[in-house]
Amino acid sequence: MKVVVFDRRVHQNLALFRHLIHRQAEKRSRFFRKAKKTYFAFVNCNTGEMAFADLDKERKFSKDWKPLTIKLRPTDEGAFEVIGADGLFKCEELSKEAYRLFTKTMHILNQIAYDPRKGKNPFWVLRQVAHVDFILSEEEEGERNLIHRAFHNVDRVEAERLLERRAPGTYLFRKGEFAEILENELNKELSEPVVCITLTYRDWEEKVAEKTLVFDKGKWSFFNDDVELGGKSYGTVKELLSVMRKELGSPLFID
């Protein structure tokens, strides 16, 4: 299931919650029968940004962060209920913008989790959220939309076939085996979700070469065998690829 999101900050909140569910799944056998149904969270009163206690156990939150609890309680109106520290969540403590972003986040979660036939089943709700793909709109993504336009669902052999008659410098994006393994391993340890993508290109010796791109905390970088992700990062894919401007030419867009 794919859900288009029009605000980068709402997208980050949703991706963070999905990341939390995936982390729980990795730590528990028979996850959907033992899954937590209570999530201790914080919302920034100024920005609407969310954080989760289970992902940031050592973080010290300032007074700008309001604690809250999200409970999984499927009803005919939605699946998630927000509760404040004293039982009642006081929205007036949030700025107008923070309130808009936070309520939009919860509204999308409840939309995803609603189904008149299955919506009251908590295990179905968690599966639904765990497997949804949150996509930023083209307007928000800007240069990052390049990946969607040139992403091919192929393996290495098929990627080589697609590039073999192309000009040197032609490139495409895909999800290679190494990128998938790396993404899974990084997400077991990191508090925020990481995405890994394979850049496959035909070099100037007419051979196919690859690099792994990492999207972490709103920045793009090349993976350089450092699991701490300490390399130089860039705000957009275009800026990252400019480092290879002598090696890369045109992207191979999907027909």
C-alpha positions as CSV (number, residue, x, y, z in Angstrom):
1,M,0.0,0.0,0.0
2,K,1.3,3.4,-1.0
3,V,0.2,6.7,0.7
4,V,1.2,10.1,-0.8
5,V,2.1,12.7,1.9
6,F,2.3,16.4,1.0
7,D,4.4,17.6,4.0
8,R,8.0,16.5,4.7
9,R,7.5,16.8,8.5
10,V,4.3,14.7,8.5
11,H,6.2,12.2,6.3
12,Q,9.0,12.0,8.9
13,N,6.5,11.4,11.8
14,L,4.8,8.6,9.9
15,A,8.1,7.0,8.8
16,L,9.3,7.1,12.4
17,F,6.2,5.3,13.7
18,R,6.5,2.7,11.1
19,H,10.2,2.3,12.0
20,L,9.2,1.7,15.6
21,I,6.8,-1.1,14.6
22,H,9.5,-2.7,12.5
23,R,12.0,-2.5,15.4
24,Q,9.5,-4.2,17.7
25,A,8.8,-6.9,15.0
26,E,12.6,-7.7,14.9
27,K,12.8,-8.1,18.7
28,R,9.8,-10.3,19.2
29,S,8.9,-13.7,17.8
30,R,5.3,-14.0,16.6
31,F,5.3,-10.2,16.7
32,F,1.7,-9.5,15.8
33,R,0.4,-11.6,18.7
34,K,2.8,-10.1,21.3
35,A,3.0,-6.6,19.9
36,K,2.8,-3.6,22.1
37,K,-0.4,-1.6,21.9
38,T,0.8,1.4,23.9
39,Y,3.4,3.8,22.5
40,F,5.1,6.4,24.7
41,A,5.8,9.5,22.5
42,F,6.7,13.2,22.6
43,V,5.5,16.0,20.3
44,N,7.4,19.2,19.9
45,C,5.0,22.1,20.9
46,N,6.5,24.4,18.3
47,T,7.1,22.2,15.3
48,G,4.8,19.2,15.6
49,E,7.8,16.8,15.2
50,M,7.3,13.5,17.0
51,A,9.7,11.3,18.9
52,F,9.3,7.9,20.6
53,A,10.7,6.8,23.9
54,D,11.6,3.3,22.7
55,L,13.7,4.8,19.9
56,D,15.4,7.5,21.9
57,K,15.9,5.9,25.3
58,E,18.8,8.1,26.3
59,R,17.5,11.3,24.9
60,K,16.7,14.1,27.3
61,F,13.6,16.1,26.1
62,S,13.3,19.8,26.9
63,K,10.2,21.5,28.0
64,D,9.3,22.2,24.4
65,W,8.5,18.5,24.1
66,K,5.1,17.4,25.4
67,P,4.8,13.7,26.5
68,L,1.8,11.7,25.4
69,T,0.7,8.1,24.9
70,I,-0.7,6.6,21.7
71,K,-2.9,3.6,22.4
72,L,-4.0,1.1,19.8
73,R,-7.8,0.8,20.4
74,P,-9.5,0.0,17.1
75,T,-13.1,1.4,16.9
76,D,-15.4,2.4,14.1
77,E,-13.8,5.9,14.0
78,G,-10.1,4.9,14.0
79,A,-7.5,2.8,15.6
80,F,-5.2,5.1,17.5
81,E,-6.1,7.2,20.5
82,V,-3.9,10.0,22.0
83,I,-3.8,10.4,25.8
84,G,-2.0,13.1,27.7
85,A,0.1,12.7,30.9
86,D,-3.0,13.3,33.1
87,G,-5.4,11.4,30.9
88,L,-6.5,14.3,28.6
89,F,-4.3,15.5,25.8
90,K,-4.3,19.3,25.9
91,C,-3.9,20.5,22.3
92,E,-3.9,24.2,23.3
93,E,-0.3,23.7,24.5
94,L,0.8,23.2,20.8
95,S,1.4,26.1,18.4
96,K,-1.1,26.4,15.5
97,E,1.5,24.8,13.1
98,A,2.4,22.0,15.5
99,Y,-1.3,21.2,16.1
100,R,-1.8,21.1,12.3
101,L,1.1,18.7,11.7
102,F,0.4,16.5,14.7
103,T,-3.3,16.1,13.9
104,K,-2.5,15.4,10.3
105,T,-0.1,12.7,11.3
106,M,-2.7,11.0,13.5
107,H,-5.4,11.4,10.8
108,I,-3.4,9.6,8.2
109,L,-2.6,6.8,10.6
110,N,-6.2,6.3,11.4
111,Q,-7.2,6.5,7.7
112,I,-4.7,3.7,7.0
113,A,-5.9,1.6,9.9
114,Y,-9.6,1.9,9.0
115,D,-11.4,-0.9,7.2
116,P,-15.0,-1.8,8.1
117,R,-14.3,-5.5,7.8
118,K,-10.9,-5.7,9.5
119,G,-10.3,-2.3,11.2
120,K,-11.1,-3.6,14.7
121,N,-8.5,-6.3,14.6
122,P,-5.3,-4.8,16.2
123,F,-3.0,-7.3,14.5
124,W,-4.4,-6.3,11.1
125,V,-3.9,-2.6,12.0
126,L,-0.2,-3.2,12.8
127,R,0.4,-5.2,9.7
128,Q,-1.2,-2.4,7.7
129,V,1.0,0.3,9.2
130,A,4.1,-1.8,9.1
131,H,3.8,-2.4,5.3
132,V,2.6,0.9,4.1
133,D,5.0,2.9,1.9
134,F,4.8,6.7,2.7
135,I,5.8,8.7,-0.4
136,L,6.4,12.4,-0.5
137,S,4.6,14.3,-3.3
138,E,6.7,15.5,-6.2
139,E,6.2,19.0,-5.0
140,E,7.9,18.2,-1.6
141,E,10.5,15.8,-2.9
142,G,12.1,18.2,-5.4
143,E,15.3,16.7,-6.7
144,R,14.7,13.5,-4.7
145,N,11.9,12.6,-7.1
146,L,14.7,11.7,-9.5
147,I,15.0,8.3,-7.7
148,H,11.3,7.5,-8.3
149,R,11.6,8.4,-12.0
150,A,14.7,6.3,-12.6
151,F,14.0,3.4,-10.2
152,H,13.9,0.0,-11.8
153,N,12.7,-3.1,-10.0
154,V,15.4,-5.4,-11.4
155,D,18.3,-7.5,-10.2
156,R,22.0,-7.0,-11.2
157,V,21.8,-9.2,-14.3
158,E,18.7,-7.3,-15.6
159,A,20.3,-3.9,-14.7
160,E,23.3,-4.8,-16.8
161,R,21.1,-5.8,-19.7
162,L,19.3,-2.5,-19.5
163,L,22.5,-0.5,-19.6
164,E,24.5,-2.6,-22.0
165,R,23.5,-0.6,-25.2
166,R,23.4,2.8,-23.4
167,A,26.0,5.5,-23.6
168,P,28.7,5.5,-20.9
169,G,27.5,7.4,-17.9
170,T,23.9,6.2,-18.1
171,Y,22.6,5.2,-14.7
172,L,19.6,3.9,-12.9
173,F,18.5,3.2,-9.3
174,R,17.4,-0.1,-7.9
175,K,17.3,-2.1,-4.6
176,G,20.3,-4.4,-4.7
177,E,20.9,-7.3,-2.4
178,F,23.6,-5.5,-0.5
179,A,21.5,-2.3,-0.1
180,E,18.6,-4.4,1.3
181,I,20.8,-6.2,3.8
182,L,22.6,-3.0,4.8
183,E,19.3,-1.2,5.3
184,N,17.9,-4.0,7.5
185,E,21.1,-4.1,9.6
186,L,21.3,-0.3,10.1
187,N,17.6,-0.1,11.1
188,K,18.2,-2.7,13.9
189,E,20.4,-0.2,15.7
190,L,19.5,3.4,14.6
191,S,16.7,5.4,16.2
192,E,15.5,6.9,12.9
193,P,14.7,5.0,9.7
194,V,17.4,4.7,7.1
195,V,16.8,3.9,3.4
196,C,19.5,2.4,1.2
197,I,19.4,2.5,-2.6
198,T,21.7,1.0,-5.3
199,L,23.1,3.3,-8.0
200,T,24.0,1.2,-11.0
201,Y,25.8,2.9,-13.9
202,R,27.8,2.2,-17.1
203,D,31.2,3.6,-16.6
204,W,33.5,5.1,-19.2
205,E,35.2,1.8,-19.7
206,E,31.8,0.5,-20.7
207,K,31.6,-1.7,-17.6
208,V,28.7,-1.7,-15.1
209,A,29.6,-0.4,-11.7
210,E,27.6,0.2,-8.5
211,K,27.5,2.4,-5.4
212,T,25.1,2.3,-2.4
213,L,23.3,5.5,-1.5
214,V,22.1,6.1,2.1
215,F,19.3,8.4,3.1
216,D,19.6,9.2,6.8
217,K,18.1,12.1,8.8
218,G,17.1,14.0,5.7
219,K,20.5,13.8,4.0
220,W,22.0,11.6,1.2
221,S,25.5,10.1,1.2
222,F,27.5,7.3,-0.3
223,F,28.1,4.3,1.9
224,N,31.8,4.0,2.6
225,D,31.9,0.9,4.8
226,D,31.3,3.1,7.9
227,V,28.3,1.8,9.8
228,E,28.3,5.0,11.8
229,L,27.4,6.9,8.6
230,G,30.0,9.5,9.3
231,G,30.8,10.4,5.7
232,K,29.9,13.7,4.0
233,S,26.2,14.1,3.2
234,Y,24.1,16.2,0.9
235,G,20.6,17.7,1.0
236,T,19.4,16.2,-2.4
237,V,20.3,13.3,-4.6
238,K,21.3,15.8,-7.3
239,E,23.9,17.3,-5.0
240,L,25.2,13.9,-4.1
241,L,25.5,12.7,-7.7
242,S,27.3,15.9,-8.6
243,V,30.3,14.4,-6.8
244,M,30.4,11.9,-9.6
245,R,29.7,14.3,-12.4
246,K,32.8,13.1,-14.4
247,E,31.4,9.5,-14.2
248,L,27.7,10.0,-14.6
249,G,25.7,11.2,-17.6
250,S,22.0,10.8,-18.0
251,P,19.5,8.8,-15.8
252,L,17.6,5.9,-17.4
253,F,14.0,6.9,-16.7
254,I,11.2,4.4,-16.6
255,D,9.2,4.4,-19.8
